[in-house]
Amino acid sequence: MSRLAELIEELCPDGVEFRRLDELFATRNGYTPSRSDMSAWDSHDIPWFRMEDIRENGGILDSALTYVSSSAVKKGVLFPENSLLVATSATIGAHALITVPHLSNQRFTSLQLKDEYRKHFDYRFLYYYCFVLDAFCLDHVNVSSFPSVDMRAFRSFKFPFVPLAVQREIVRILDQFTTLEAELEAELEAELEARRTQYEHYRNHLLSMTALKQRCGEIAVRKLGEVGVFHGGLTGKTKADFVDSPDASAFVTYKEIYSRIEIDSIPVGRVQVADKEKQLALQYGDVLFTGSSENSEEVGMTAVVTSEFSERVYLNSFSICFRWSEELFDPGYAKHMFNSPEIRREIQRCASGVTRFNLSKKRMEKISVPVPPLEVQHEIMRVLDDFDALVNDISSGLPAEIAARRAQYEHYRDRLLSFPEKAASRSNAS
């Protein structure tokens, strides 16, 4: 019998009591200081956390990518050290343990353990258990043009009230396993990154104007406004319209455009659209852009519709659709072209903003794109599709191996964090 099993058998033979989130934690919403108040941003006083911090540096953090001045603190009250930040809007399904006093942006809800419970919990155990909370949040989303967690359900989520000795043994095991998994994954990621770098270099070369001219001689260049029309996404929709119903219509979300270069299947998101409504239904070949972002580098991420849909599919309201009036491009080629550095730079120049960067359709009309012959497009598309599959296909190669290791780790972690509920706790809950 393992040490953990012995502890559970000894300390909680009848199961584990669970307690609601709002009983254990005080919660606060993050916020963004005014960008027009230069004094809020002119010093390195207080770490201010965003999703980019988790993406770049992991989930246990003592420093931030961005700092703000003490004058930016509302009512002079910081989020205390050892608070948990849980993403409850936009990019849902992420969290972090922050070990220093701090602030965060509005995408996070801060969980601050109440004084009377501090001696009962190991903060790293709570950090690990928040992976269970992440999954819960993803299952309790208010689906609209901008996703957010159902906060009533969020506050009712229950944490196990486990003896400290059990918590610390779980932390010890997961710390070791996390380190081992991270080392193995880092090796695979390094190999994958090398291949992706090779792919991007090859893609950028093939799609550069210099390479196209060498291949085709003089090449036509057209402004987008001359060869197509920009459209907005869904209009006039409320949260009540976004329902999981077979009678509702499919729509492409912001996240799908952000994370993919092509839309080649019917999306799972659903929205109620009446026949009389004048909403844009997507077509084969449409080019989709994310219309806004928190930073200029990620604005205007692009995906191209490369499938003929068997039903009506609509577009998220925070996104933009460009529809060709001339058949100049194979959609399979366009998905690579619009993600090439030269075109990405042109798209980024069409954005403006301070706290959020928004694309201007009028500016995008002036973007110039090279138009190689279709036979050249087809050849480049074939080469890049084959290369892309080698480095990005999650069903084969290194991405599949990395995904398998992550799934193995998550399965093991979830098993360690599963506890039988004490009968009294169940009766109290009912």
Number of C-alpha atoms within 10 A of each C-alpha: 5 6 11 17 12 13 16 18 12 10 16 18 12 14 18 23 20 21 16 16 19 17 14 20 19 14 19 14 17 19 18 18 22 13 11 10 11 13 15 20 20 13 13 13 15 22 20 23 27 22 20 12 18 18 10 9 12 12 18 17 16 14 18 19 13 15 20 22 18 18 17 20 18 11 7 8 11 15 22 17 14 23 25 28 31 24 24 26 19 17 15 20 20 21 25 25 25 26 16 17 17 24 30 24 17 18 22 27 22 27 22 19 22 14 11 8 12 13 9 13 17 17 20 20 20 20 22 22 18 21 20 17 22 18 13 16 25 18 12 16 18 19 20 20 23 15 18 20 21 17 15 10 13 18 15 13 17 16 19 19 18 21 16 15 15 20 22 18 16 20 21 14 13 19 14 12 15 16 11 13 15 16 12 13 17 13 12 16 16 11 14 19 13 13 18 17 13 14 17 18 11 15 22 18 15 19 23 18 18 11 13 19 14 11 13 11 11 10 14 11 12 14 14 20 19 14 15 15 14 18 16 19 21 21 15 8 14 12 13 11 16 21 17 15 12 10 11 17 22 24 25 22 23 24 13 18 23 17 11 14 22 22 21 15 12 16 15 11 20 23 27 19 19 10 7 6 9 10 17 16 15 23 18 15 24 21 26 33 24 25 25 23 19 14 16 20 15 16 25 30 26 29 28 27 22 22 17 13 14 8 11 15 19 23 25 26 21 19 24 26 25 23 19 18 12 9 11 15 18 15 23 22 22 24 24 22 25 24 21 18 16 15 17 18 14 18 25 20 17 21 23 16 13 12 14 13 21 22 24 16 19 11 15 20 18 16 18 15 17 18 16 22 14 14 10 15 19 17 12 18 22 14 13 20 14 10 19 17 14 18 22 16 13 15 11 13 14 19 19 15 15 19 15 13 16 15 12 13 18 14 12 13 20 15 10 16 16 12 17 13 16 15 13 14 14 12 8 9 10 6
